[in-house]
Amino acid sequence: MRAFNVILTVILFQLNSLCANPIQGLFDPNCFVAKSECPNENVTFWLYTNATANTPVQLDPLNLQKSDFPVPRPVKILIHGYTGHRDFAPNTFIRPVLLQHEDVYVISPDYGPLVREPCYASAVQNLPLAARCLGQLINNLVEQGIVENEDLHVIGFSLGAQVAGQTANYVKKKLLRITGLDPAKPLFITAGNDRKLSKDDADFVDVIHTDVLGRGMMHPMGHVDFYPNFGYIQPGCEVEAEPGSCNHERAPRFYAESINPRQEFWSTRCSNWLYFILNICGVDSNDGMMGYHIDRR
């Protein structure tokens, strides 16, 4: 009986710690699964540059204007997660730093109506639509010669990381790089690779895990997976009222900091999970840099 009580307590704690409770909203009449038609009124795309940081241009995937992309530059696509929108994480952390330090275009998809609280279960069902519409935009940008495929970098946070992975199902050319920032876990643990981020989705997939005991996936998903602070105890979060939410959000915050070339996050390679758990991976070695400037070789 004691063991049962302990297990039950852990399970209840995990459910209570998850803002993205997959059960919540199942019978809410305001939750819906949208029709899979692109373009879609529930999925919009916003272009940011240094000149339009406060006045973004809304892109029409079927009527793209080369004048909105006057000079060739890399394109960073930032995808929000559950309950989010284009001015929500990771955009609020990463977009201003990108525009400050890099000469890039930033596209922020907004599929907020599809991922409203408390509709997590229907939000997961709506991800293929968001991915399909993003794939349509990417295909048109590349086919019309507005953007080179090798200049595209897709960055997704939480559910947005799973959207990034699903986008690979709809692009005609394989993406060069996808970055997953604490990819969402609820309803994805047993999902196939076509439904969640995996290393098959781009030539290079890097993932940062910061809340593996709560909202984020634990197992490796990319070519390189980083687990700062063991992936679950992030500095400053232990004093927060909702430490899980704080841990989860640390992934885009870390990534934003890594864009500044003076900020380096060095990591140590670990050969297996046992060594990782026992913290015997060789803490004195610098095997790779986490974040924006990662060495992809």
C-alpha positions in Angstrom: 0.0 0.0 0.0 2.9 2.4 0.8 4.3 1.9 -2.7 0.9 2.5 -4.3 0.5 5.7 -2.4 3.9 6.9 -3.6 3.2 6.1 -7.2 -0.2 7.7 -7.0 1.3 10.9 -5.5 3.9 11.1 -8.2 1.3 10.7 -11.0 -1.0 13.3 -9.4 1.9 15.7 -9.0 2.8 15.3 -12.7 -0.8 16.0 -13.8 -1.1 19.0 -11.6 2.2 20.4 -12.7 1.2 20.3 -16.4 -0.5 23.3 -17.7 -1.0 21.2 -20.8 -3.3 18.6 -19.2 -4.4 16.4 -22.1 -7.7 15.6 -20.3 -8.7 19.1 -19.7 -11.0 20.6 -22.3 -12.1 17.3 -23.8 -15.8 18.2 -23.4 -15.5 22.0 -23.8 -17.8 23.2 -26.6 -15.3 26.0 -27.4 -12.6 23.4 -28.3 -12.6 22.5 -32.0 -10.6 20.7 -34.7 -10.2 22.9 -37.7 -10.6 21.8 -41.3 -7.3 21.0 -43.0 -7.4 23.8 -45.7 -4.5 26.1 -46.4 -4.4 29.0 -46.4 -6.4 29.1 -43.3 -7.9 32.0 -41.3 -6.6 30.4 -38.1 -3.0 30.3 -39.3 -1.2 33.6 -40.3 2.4 34.5 -41.0 4.2 37.7 -40.0 7.5 39.0 -41.4 9.9 41.0 -39.2 13.0 42.8 -40.2 15.1 45.5 -38.4 13.0 48.0 -40.3 9.6 46.4 -39.4 10.3 45.1 -35.9 7.2 47.0 -34.6 5.2 46.9 -37.8 5.4 43.4 -39.2 4.1 42.5 -42.7 1.4 39.8 -42.9 2.4 37.4 -45.6 -0.1 35.9 -48.0 1.3 32.4 -48.9 -0.5 32.5 -52.3 0.5 36.0 -53.1 4.1 36.5 -51.9 5.9 39.8 -52.8 9.6 39.7 -53.6 9.7 43.4 -52.4 9.1 42.2 -48.9 12.4 40.3 -49.2 14.5 42.9 -51.0 18.0 41.3 -50.3 19.0 37.7 -49.8 19.2 36.9 -46.1 18.8 33.8 -43.9 15.2 33.2 -42.7 14.4 32.2 -39.2 10.9 30.8 -38.5 9.8 31.0 -34.8 6.9 28.8 -33.9 5.0 29.3 -30.6 3.3 26.6 -28.5 0.2 25.9 -26.6 -1.9 29.0 -25.6 0.6 31.1 -27.7 0.6 33.6 -30.5 3.2 35.5 -32.5 4.0 37.7 -29.6 4.4 34.8 -27.2 7.4 32.6 -26.4 9.7 31.9 -28.2 9.1 35.0 -30.2 9.3 37.5 -27.3 12.7 36.1 -26.2 14.4 35.2 -29.5 13.0 37.6 -32.2 14.4 40.9 -30.8 17.8 39.4 -30.1 18.0 37.9 -33.7 17.1 41.3 -35.2 19.7 43.0 -33.0 22.6 40.7 -33.6 21.9 39.0 -37.0 21.1 40.3 -40.5 18.0 38.0 -41.0 14.4 37.8 -41.8 12.2 36.5 -39.0 8.8 34.9 -39.8 6.5 34.3 -36.8 3.5 32.0 -37.6 0.4 32.6 -35.5 -1.9 29.7 -35.1 -3.2 30.8 -31.7 -6.9 30.1 -32.4 -6.0 26.4 -32.8 -4.2 26.0 -29.5 -6.3 27.9 -27.0 -6.6 26.9 -23.3 -8.1 24.6 -22.1 -8.2 22.7 -25.4 -5.0 20.8 -25.3 -6.3 17.6 -26.9 -7.8 19.5 -29.9 -4.7 21.6 -30.1 -2.6 18.5 -30.7 -5.1 17.4 -33.4 -4.8 20.9 -35.0 -1.0 20.7 -35.3 -1.0 19.0 -38.7 -3.0 21.9 -40.1 -0.5 24.5 -38.8 2.3 22.4 -40.2 0.6 22.0 -43.6 0.1 25.7 -43.9 3.7 26.5 -42.9 4.9 23.9 -45.4 2.8 25.6 -48.1 4.4 29.0 -47.2 7.9 27.5 -47.3 7.3 25.7 -50.6 6.1 28.9 -52.2 9.0 30.9 -50.9 11.5 28.5 -52.3 9.7 27.7 -55.6 9.3 31.4 -56.4 13.0 32.0 -55.8 12.3 34.4 -52.9 14.3 32.3 -50.4 16.9 29.7 -50.8 16.0 26.4 -49.1 19.5 26.3 -47.4 18.7 29.7 -45.8 15.7 28.4 -43.8 16.0 27.6 -40.1 12.8 26.5 -38.2 12.8 27.0 -34.5 9.9 25.7 -32.4 9.1 25.8 -28.7 6.9 23.2 -26.9 4.0 22.3 -29.2 5.8 24.5 -31.8 8.7 22.1 -31.8 6.2 19.3 -32.8 4.8 21.6 -35.5 8.3 22.0 -36.8 8.7 18.3 -37.0 5.4 17.8 -38.7 6.2 20.5 -41.2 8.8 18.1 -42.6 5.9 16.0 -43.9 4.8 18.9 -46.2 7.9 20.6 -47.5 9.1 19.5 -51.0 12.8 20.0 -50.1 14.2 18.7 -46.9 14.9 21.5 -44.4 18.5 22.3 -43.5 18.0 22.8 -39.8 15.3 22.5 -37.1 15.8 23.5 -33.5 13.4 22.1 -30.9 13.1 24.0 -27.6 11.8 21.6 -25.0 9.4 19.8 -27.3 6.0 19.1 -25.7 5.5 15.7 -24.1 1.7 15.2 -23.3 0.2 13.0 -26.0 3.5 12.6 -27.9 5.4 10.0 -25.9 4.1 7.1 -28.1 3.4 9.1 -31.2 5.2 8.1 -34.4 8.0 10.1 -35.9 5.6 11.6 -38.5 3.7 13.2 -35.6 6.6 14.5 -33.5 10.1 16.0 -34.0 12.8 13.6 -35.0 16.3 13.7 -36.5 14.8 12.6 -39.8 13.0 15.9 -40.2 16.0 18.0 -41.3 19.6 17.7 -42.3 20.4 18.9 -38.8 18.1 18.8 -35.7 19.3 20.2 -32.4 17.1 20.0 -29.3 17.3 21.7 -25.8 15.5 19.9 -23.0 14.7 21.9 -19.8 11.6 20.3 -18.3 11.9 16.6 -18.8 9.9 15.7 -15.6 7.0 18.0 -16.7 6.0 19.4 -20.0 9.0 18.5 -22.1 10.2 15.3 -23.8 12.9 13.3 -22.0 14.3 11.0 -24.7 16.7 12.3 -27.4 15.0 13.5 -30.5 17.7 15.1 -32.7 21.2 14.7 -34.0 22.3 16.6 -30.8 20.3 16.9 -27.6 21.2 19.2 -24.8 20.0 18.8 -21.2 21.1 21.9 -19.3 21.1 21.4 -15.5 20.1 17.8 -16.1 17.0 18.9 -18.1 14.7 19.7 -15.2 16.1 21.9 -12.4 16.7 25.3 -14.0 18.3 28.2 -12.0 15.8 30.4 -10.4 12.8 28.1 -11.0 12.9 26.4 -7.7 11.5 29.5 -6.0 8.7 30.0 -8.6 5.1 29.1 -7.8 5.0 27.0 -10.9 8.5 25.6 -11.3 7.5 23.4 -14.2 6.4 26.4 -16.3 9.6 28.2 -15.4 11.8 25.2 -16.4 9.9 24.8 -19.7 10.3 28.4 -20.6 14.1 28.4 -19.9 14.7 26.6 -23.3 13.8 29.7 -25.4 15.5 32.0 -22.9 18.7 30.0 -23.1 18.5 30.0 -26.9 18.0 33.7 -27.0 21.0 34.3 -24.9 23.1 32.0 -27.1 22.6 34.3 -30.1 24.9 36.8 -28.6 28.3 35.5 -29.6 29.8 36.6 -26.3 27.5 34.2 -24.5 28.7 30.6 -24.7 26.9 27.5 -23.3 29.5 24.7 -23.4 28.4 21.1 -22.9 29.9 17.7 -22.2 29.1 14.6 -24.3 27.5 11.7 -22.4 27.6 8.2 -23.9 24.6 6.8 -22.1 21.7 7.6 -19.7 23.3 5.9 -16.7 26.4 8.0 -16.9 24.2 11.1 -17.3 22.1 10.2 -14.2 25.2 9.5 -12.1 26.8 12.8 -13.4 30.0 11.1 -14.5 30.1 12.3 -18.1 33.4 14.3 -17.7 32.4 17.7 -16.5 35.8 19.2 -17.3 35.5 18.7 -21.1 33.9 21.1 -23.6 32.6 18.9 -26.3 30.1 21.2 -28.0 28.3 24.6 -27.7 24.6 24.6 -27.1 22.4 27.0 -29.0 22.3 29.2 -32.0 26.0 28.9 -32.9 26.3 25.2 -32.5 28.9 23.5 -34.6 27.0 21.2 -37.0 30.0 19.1 -38.1 
